[in-house]
């Protein structure tokens, strides 16, 4: 089962925070920063990070689906997969 870890790594002094998002999954690990506006509490900040991460993940999934669709229509790509 995948694990999600969120750590605040930077206070940008302009009302924004940068969080490190780390996901450990069966297929591997990914780590990236997410910047948010300070919402005044740790719970609200974490919720904003989670929503931003979800949006990022949805965009990434859509891009991968498009890329796979393009590559799967290419006979050369099919030979590489097989």
C-alpha positions in Angstrom: 0.0 0.0 0.0 1.2 3.5 -0.8 2.3 6.0 1.8 2.0 9.7 1.7 4.2 12.1 3.6 3.8 15.9 3.8 6.5 18.1 5.3 6.7 21.9 5.5 10.1 22.8 4.1 10.0 26.6 3.6 8.3 29.7 4.8 8.6 32.2 2.0 7.8 35.2 4.2 5.2 36.4 1.7 2.4 34.4 3.2 3.3 31.3 1.2 4.6 28.0 2.4 6.4 25.3 0.4 5.7 21.7 1.4 7.5 18.5 0.3 5.1 15.8 -0.8 6.6 12.3 -0.9 4.8 9.2 -2.1 6.2 5.7 -1.6 4.3 3.1 -3.7 4.8 -0.4 -4.9 5.9 0.9 -8.3 8.4 3.4 -6.9 8.8 6.7 -5.2 8.0 10.3 -6.2 8.8 13.5 -4.3 8.0 17.1 -5.3 7.3 20.5 -3.8 3.9 22.2 -3.6 3.6 25.9 -2.7 0.4 27.2 -1.1 -0.9 30.4 0.4 -0.8 30.3 4.3 -4.4 29.6 5.4 -3.8 30.3 9.1 -3.8 26.8 10.5 -1.8 23.6 10.0 -4.9 21.6 9.3 -6.1 24.0 6.6 -2.6 24.3 5.1 -2.4 20.5 4.9 -5.8 20.3 3.3 -4.7 22.8 0.7 -1.6 20.8 0.0 -3.6 17.6 -0.4 -6.0 19.3 -2.8 -3.1 20.7 -4.8 -1.4 17.3 -4.9 -4.7 15.7 -6.0 -5.0 18.2 -8.9 -1.3 17.5 -9.8 -2.0 13.8 -9.8 -5.1 14.1 -12.0 -3.2 16.3 -14.5 -0.3 13.8 -14.5 -2.7 10.9 -15.0 -4.4 12.7 -17.9 -1.1 13.4 -19.6 0.0 9.8 -19.2 -3.2 8.5 -20.7 -2.8 10.8 -23.7 0.8 9.8 -24.1 -0.1 6.1 -23.9 -2.9 6.6 -26.4 -0.5 8.2 -28.9 2.1 5.6 -28.3 -0.3 2.6 -28.5 -1.5 3.8 -31.9 2.1 3.7 -33.1 3.1 0.1 -34.2 6.7 0.7 -33.3 5.7 1.5 -29.7 3.7 -1.7 -29.6 6.8 -3.7 -30.6 8.8 -2.1 -27.8 6.1 -3.0 -25.2 5.8 -6.6 -26.2 
